[in-house]
Amino acid sequence: MPGKISKTKAPEQTFEEVKYLRYLIEEQIPIRVRLSDNQEVEGIVEFYDANFIRLTRAGEPNLFLFKHDIKYLYELERGARTLNR
């Protein structure tokens, strides 16, 4: 029927986050994380659970980041490190 609007809701959880975090850990992909206060940190995800990720950083303290404080994250090229903090 033309013009009919679907009433199907998008799923609340796709479980893709778990797959992606596992991939980041297994491949040791360096990432940059932007926090809700606009701070940025870089490192490699070492561990995660339902509430936080552990970010391992070279030459700096490791961080436990609560997921609710993360705006977004993205992959960096291997060997790339641009933040001087």
DSSP file (Angstrom, degrees, kcal/mol; ACC not computed):
  #  RESIDUE AA STRUCTURE BP1 BP2  ACC     N-H-->O    O-->H-N    N-H-->O    O-->H-N    TCO  KAPPA ALPHA  PHI   PSI    X-CA   Y-CA   Z-CA
    1    1 A M    >         0   0    0      0, 0.0     3,-1.4     0, 0.0     2,-0.0   0.000 360.0 360.0 360.0 119.1    0.0    0.0    0.0
    2    2 A P  T 3   +     0   0    0      0, 0.0     3,-0.1     0, 0.0     0, 0.0  -0.317 360.0  17.0 -64.2 141.0    1.7    3.3   -1.1
    3    3 A G  T 3  S+     0   0    0      1,-0.3     2,-0.3    -2,-0.0     0, 0.0   0.475  85.2 147.1  80.5   1.4    2.3    5.8    1.6
    4    4 A K    <   -     0   0    0     -3,-1.4     2,-0.5     1,-0.0    -1,-0.3  -0.549  42.3-138.2 -74.0 132.9    1.9    3.3    4.5
    5    5 A I        -     0   0    0     -2,-0.3     2,-0.2    -3,-0.1    -1,-0.0  -0.790  17.1-122.2 -94.8 129.9    4.1    4.1    7.5
    6    6 A S        -     0   0    0     -2,-0.5    -1,-0.0     1,-0.1     0, 0.0  -0.473  14.2-160.7 -70.5 138.3    5.8    1.1    9.1
    7    7 A K        +     0   0    0     -2,-0.2     2,-0.4     2,-0.1    -1,-0.1   0.259  51.5 122.5-102.0  10.0    5.0    0.7   12.8
    8    8 A T        -     0   0    0      1,-0.0     2,-0.2     0, 0.0    -2,-0.1  -0.606  56.2-140.0 -76.6 126.2    8.1   -1.5   13.5
    9    9 A K        -     0   0    0     -2,-0.4     3,-0.1     1,-0.1    -2,-0.1  -0.576  19.9-109.1 -83.4 147.4   10.3    0.0   16.1
   10   10 A A        -     0   0    0     -2,-0.2    -1,-0.1     1,-0.1     2,-0.1  -0.485  45.6 -97.4 -68.5 145.5   14.1   -0.1   15.8
   11   11 A P        -     0   0    0      0, 0.0     3,-0.1     0, 0.0    -1,-0.1  -0.376  21.6-138.4 -66.6 144.3   15.7   -2.6   18.3
   12   12 A E  S    S+     0   0    0      1,-0.2     2,-0.4    -3,-0.1    -2,-0.0   0.846  91.0  30.3 -69.9 -33.1   17.0   -1.0   21.5
   13   13 A Q        +     0   0    0      1,-0.1    -1,-0.2     2,-0.0     0, 0.0  -0.987  52.3 174.3-132.7 123.5   20.1   -3.1   21.4
   14   14 A T        -     0   0    0     -2,-0.4    -1,-0.1    -3,-0.1    -2,-0.1   0.594  39.2-135.2 -98.9 -14.3   21.9   -4.5   18.3
   15   15 A F  S  > S+     0   0    0      1,-0.1     4,-1.1     3,-0.0     3,-0.1   0.596  71.4 121.4  67.6  13.4   24.8   -6.0   20.2
   16   16 A E  H  >  +     0   0    0      1,-0.2     4,-2.6     2,-0.2     5,-0.2   0.785  62.5  67.0 -73.2 -27.4   27.2   -4.5   17.6
   17   17 A E  H  > S+     0   0    0      1,-0.2     4,-2.7     2,-0.2     5,-0.2   0.919  99.4  49.9 -58.1 -44.6   29.0   -2.5   20.4
   18   18 A V  H  > S+     0   0    0      1,-0.2     4,-2.3     2,-0.2    -1,-0.2   0.924 111.4  48.1 -61.5 -46.0   30.3   -5.8   21.9
   19   19 A K  H  X S+     0   0    0     -4,-1.1     4,-2.2     1,-0.2    -1,-0.2   0.913 113.3  48.2 -61.1 -43.0   31.6   -7.0   18.5
   20   20 A Y  H  X S+     0   0    0     -4,-2.6     4,-2.4     2,-0.2    -2,-0.2   0.919 111.2  48.7 -67.0 -43.9   33.3   -3.7   17.8
   21   21 A L  H  X S+     0   0    0     -4,-2.7     4,-2.1     2,-0.2    -1,-0.2   0.895 111.0  51.2 -63.9 -39.5   34.9   -3.5   21.2
   22   22 A R  H  X S+     0   0    0     -4,-2.3     4,-3.1    -5,-0.2     5,-0.2   0.922 109.5  50.9 -60.9 -43.7   36.2   -7.0   20.9
   23   23 A Y  H  X S+     0   0    0     -4,-2.2     4,-2.5     1,-0.2    -2,-0.2   0.923 109.4  50.2 -58.9 -46.4   37.6   -6.1   17.5
   24   24 A L  H  X>S+     0   0    0     -4,-2.4     5,-1.6     1,-0.2     4,-0.6   0.888 114.7  44.7 -60.5 -39.9   39.4   -3.1   18.9
   25   25 A I  H ><5S+     0   0    0     -4,-2.1     3,-0.6     3,-0.2    -2,-0.2   0.953 114.9  45.9 -68.8 -51.0   40.9   -5.2   21.7
   26   26 A E  H 3<5S+     0   0    0     -4,-3.1    -2,-0.2     1,-0.2    -3,-0.2   0.879 121.0  37.8 -62.9 -39.2   42.0   -8.1   19.5
   27   27 A E  H 3<5S-     0   0    0     -4,-2.5    -1,-0.2    -5,-0.2    -2,-0.2   0.507 101.8-132.3 -90.5  -4.8   43.5   -6.0   16.8
   28   28 A Q  T <<5 -     0   0    0     -4,-0.6    -3,-0.2    -3,-0.6    -4,-0.1   0.925  36.0-176.3  49.9  52.1   44.9   -3.4   19.3
   29   29 A I      < -     0   0    0     -5,-1.6    16,-0.5    -6,-0.2    -1,-0.2  -0.664  24.3-126.1 -79.7 123.8   43.5   -0.5   17.3
   30   30 A P  E     -A   44   0A   0      0, 0.0    46,-3.4     0, 0.0     2,-0.3  -0.506  35.3-172.9 -69.5 139.3   44.5    2.9   18.7
   31   31 A I  E     -AB  43  75A   0     12,-3.0    12,-1.9    44,-0.3     2,-0.4  -0.876  24.2-139.0-129.8 161.4   41.5    5.1   19.3
   32   32 A R  E     -AB  42  74A   0     42,-2.6    42,-2.1    -2,-0.3     2,-0.5  -0.989  20.4-158.1-118.0 133.4   40.6    8.6   20.3
   33   33 A V  E     -AB  41  73A   0      8,-3.2     8,-1.9    -2,-0.4     2,-0.6  -0.944   4.8-155.7-114.6 127.9   37.7    9.1   22.7
   34   34 A R  E     -AB  40  72A   0     38,-2.9    37,-2.6    -2,-0.5    38,-1.5  -0.919  18.6-150.2-101.6 124.3   35.8   12.4   23.0
   35   35 A L  E >   - B   0  70A   0      4,-2.9     3,-2.3    -2,-0.6    35,-0.3  -0.404  29.8-100.9 -89.6 167.5   34.2   12.7   26.4
   36   36 A S  T 3  S+     0   0    0     33,-2.8    34,-0.1     1,-0.3    -1,-0.1   0.724 124.8  54.8 -63.1 -21.6   31.0   14.6   27.2
   37   37 A D  T 3  S-     0   0    0     32,-0.3    -1,-0.3     2,-0.1     3,-0.1   0.256 121.5-109.4 -92.9  12.3   33.0   17.5   28.5
   38   38 A N  S <  S+     0   0    0     -3,-2.3    -2,-0.1     1,-0.3     2,-0.1   0.475  73.0 140.3  72.4   6.6   34.9   17.7   25.1
   39   39 A Q        -     0   0    0     -5,-0.0    -4,-2.9     1,-0.0     2,-0.4  -0.479  40.1-148.1 -68.3 150.8   38.2   16.3   26.5
   40   40 A E  E     +A   34   0A   0     -6,-0.2     2,-0.3    -2,-0.1    -6,-0.2  -0.982  17.3 179.0-125.5 139.2   39.9   13.9   24.2
   41   41 A V  E     -A   33   0A   0     -8,-1.9    -8,-3.2    -2,-0.4     2,-0.3  -0.963  11.6-151.0-134.2 152.7   42.1   11.0   25.2
   42   42 A E  E     +A   32   0A   0     -2,-0.3     2,-0.3   -10,-0.2   -10,-0.2  -0.903  35.8 100.3-124.1 152.3   43.9    8.3   23.1
   43   43 A G  E     -A   31   0A   0    -12,-1.9   -12,-3.0    -2,-0.3     2,-0.4  -0.986  63.3 -68.1 168.5-162.5   44.9    4.8   23.8
   44   44 A I  E     -AC  30  56A   0     12,-2.4    12,-3.2    -2,-0.3     2,-0.4  -0.973  43.7-116.7-121.9 133.6   44.0    1.2   23.2
   45   45 A V  E     + C   0  55A   0    -16,-0.5    10,-0.2    -2,-0.4   -17,-0.2  -0.552  36.9 169.4 -69.9 124.6   41.0   -0.6   24.6
   46   46 A E  E     -     0   0A   0      8,-2.8     2,-0.3     1,-0.4    -1,-0.2   0.711  63.2  -0.8-105.5 -30.7   42.2   -3.3   26.9
   47   47 A F  E     - C   0  54A   0      7,-1.0     7,-3.3     2,-0.0    -1,-0.4  -0.984  59.1-178.0-157.5 155.1   38.9   -4.3   28.7
   48   48 A Y  E     + C   0  53A   0     -2,-0.3     2,-0.2     5,-0.3     5,-0.2  -0.982   3.7 174.4-151.4 159.6   35.2   -3.3   28.7
   49   49 A D        -     0   0    0      3,-2.3    -2,-0.0    -2,-0.3     0, 0.0  -0.764  58.2 -67.2-145.2-161.7   32.0   -4.2   30.5
   50   50 A A  S    S+     0   0    0     -2,-0.2     3,-0.1     1,-0.2    17,-0.0   0.757 129.4  29.2 -65.9 -24.1   28.5   -2.9   30.5
   51   51 A N  S    S+     0   0    0      1,-0.2    16,-3.1    16,-0.1    17,-0.5   0.678 120.4  14.2-113.4 -21.6   29.5    0.4   32.1
   52   52 A F  E     - D   0  66A   0     14,-0.3    -3,-2.3    15,-0.1     2,-0.4  -0.941  51.6-136.9-149.3 167.2   33.0    1.3   31.2
   53   53 A I  E     -CD  48  65A   0     12,-2.3    12,-3.1    -2,-0.3     2,-0.6  -0.962  21.1-134.0-123.6 149.7   36.0    0.7   29.0
   54   54 A R  E     -CD  47  64A   0     -7,-3.3    -8,-2.8    -2,-0.4    -7,-1.0  -0.916  19.2-159.6-103.1 123.1   39.7    0.6   30.1
   55   55 A L  E     -CD  45  63A   0      8,-3.2     8,-2.7    -2,-0.6     2,-0.4  -0.910   3.3-153.0-106.8 119.3   42.0    2.6   27.9
   56   56 A T  E     -C   44   0A   0    -12,-3.2   -12,-2.4    -2,-0.6     2,-0.4  -0.786  15.5-168.1 -92.3 131.1   45.7    1.7   28.0
   57   57 A R    >   -     0   0    0     -2,-0.4     3,-0.8     3,-0.4     2,-0.4  -0.953  22.5-119.2-126.1 140.4   48.0    4.6   27.2
   58   58 A A  T 3  S-     0   0    0     -2,-0.4    -2,-0.0     1,-0.2     0, 0.0  -0.629  96.4  -4.3 -77.5 125.9   51.7    4.6   26.5
   59   59 A G  T 3  S+     0   0    0     -2,-0.4    -1,-0.2     1,-0.2     0, 0.0   0.533 123.0  79.8  72.8   6.2   53.7    6.7   28.9
   60   60 A E  S <  S-     0   0    0     -3,-0.8    -3,-0.4     1,-0.0    -1,-0.2  -0.924  92.1 -80.0-137.9 162.2   50.5    7.9   30.7
   61   61 A P        -     0   0    0      0, 0.0     2,-0.1     0, 0.0    -3,-0.0  -0.307  48.7-111.1 -62.4 145.7   48.2    6.4   33.3
   62   62 A N        -     0   0    0     -6,-0.1     2,-0.4    -5,-0.0    -6,-0.2  -0.429  36.0-141.0 -70.7 154.2   45.6    4.0   32.1
   63   63 A L  E     -D   55   0A   0     -8,-2.7    -8,-3.2    -2,-0.1     2,-0.6  -0.932  15.0-150.3-124.3 143.5   42.0    5.2   32.3
   64   64 A F  E     -D   54   0A   0     -2,-0.4     2,-0.5   -10,-0.2   -10,-0.2  -0.968  25.6-166.4-103.7 116.7   38.7    3.7   33.2
   65   65 A L  E     -D   53   0A   0    -12,-3.1   -12,-2.3    -2,-0.6     2,-0.3  -0.916  16.9-132.9-110.0 121.7   36.1    5.6   31.1
   66   66 A F  E >   -D   52   0A   0     -2,-0.5     3,-1.8   -14,-0.2     4,-0.3  -0.542  16.2-133.2 -70.3 134.9   32.4    5.3   32.0
   67   67 A K  G >  S+     0   0    0    -16,-3.1     3,-1.7     1,-0.3    -1,-0.1   0.838 104.4  61.9 -59.6 -34.6   30.4    4.7   28.8
   68   68 A H  G 3  S+     0   0    0    -17,-0.5    -1,-0.3     1,-0.3   -16,-0.1   0.671 101.7  54.3 -68.7 -12.8   27.8    7.4   29.7
   69   69 A D  G <  S+     0   0    0     -3,-1.8   -33,-2.8   -34,-0.1     2,-0.6   0.445  89.2  96.2 -94.4  -1.9   30.7   10.0   29.7
   70   70 A I  E <   -B   35   0A   0     -3,-1.7   -35,-0.2    -4,-0.3     3,-0.1  -0.796  45.9-178.2 -96.1 122.9   31.7    9.1   26.1
   71   71 A K  E     -     0   0A   0    -37,-2.6     2,-0.3    -2,-0.6   -36,-0.2   0.933  68.9 -41.4 -76.7 -52.7   30.4   11.2   23.2
   72   72 A Y  E     -B   34   0A   0    -38,-1.5   -38,-2.9     2,-0.0    -1,-0.4  -0.975  50.6-147.9-164.5 168.9   32.1    9.1   20.6
   73   73 A L  E     -B   33   0A   0     -2,-0.3     2,-0.3   -40,-0.2   -40,-0.2  -0.975  11.6-171.3-142.1 156.6   35.3    7.3   19.7
   74   74 A Y  E     -B   32   0A   0    -42,-2.1   -42,-2.6    -2,-0.3     2,-0.2  -0.990  28.0 -99.9-148.6 157.6   37.1    6.7   16.4
   75   75 A E  E     -B   31   0A   0     -2,-0.3     2,-0.3   -44,-0.2   -44,-0.3  -0.469  29.5-152.4 -77.8 144.1   40.0    4.7   15.2
   76   76 A L        -     0   0    0    -46,-3.4     2,-0.1    -2,-0.2     3,-0.1  -0.749  32.6 -92.5-105.6 159.9   43.4    6.2   14.6
   77   77 A E    >   -     0   0    0     -2,-0.3     3,-2.4     1,-0.1    -1,-0.1  -0.472  56.6 -91.5 -66.8 144.8   46.0    5.0   12.1
   78   78 A R  T 3  S+     0   0    0      1,-0.3    -1,-0.1    -2,-0.1     3,-0.1  -0.353 114.9  17.1 -60.1 134.9   48.4    2.6   13.8
   79   79 A G  T 3  S+     0   0    0      1,-0.3     2,-0.4    -3,-0.1    -1,-0.3   0.307  96.1 128.4  84.9  -9.7   51.4    4.4   15.1
   80   80 A A    <   +     0   0    0     -3,-2.4     2,-0.3   -50,-0.1    -1,-0.3  -0.643  24.4 163.1 -82.5 133.7   49.5    7.8   14.9
   81   81 A R        +     0   0    0     -2,-0.4    -3,-0.0    -3,-0.1   -39,-0.0  -0.865   5.5 158.4-150.0 113.2   49.5    9.9   18.0
   82   82 A T        +     0   0    0     -2,-0.3     2,-0.4     2,-0.0    -1,-0.1   0.626  43.8  93.9-114.7 -18.1   48.6   13.5   17.7
   83   83 A L        -     0   0    0      1,-0.1     2,-0.7     2,-0.0   -41,-0.1  -0.627  51.7-163.4 -81.7 133.1   47.5   14.6   21.2
   84   84 A N              0   0    0     -2,-0.4    -1,-0.1     1,-0.1    -3,-0.0  -0.795 360.0 360.0-112.7  86.0   50.2   16.2   23.4
   85   85 A R              0   0    0     -2,-0.7    -1,-0.1     0, 0.0    -2,-0.0   0.346 360.0 360.0-122.4 360.0   48.6   16.1   26.8
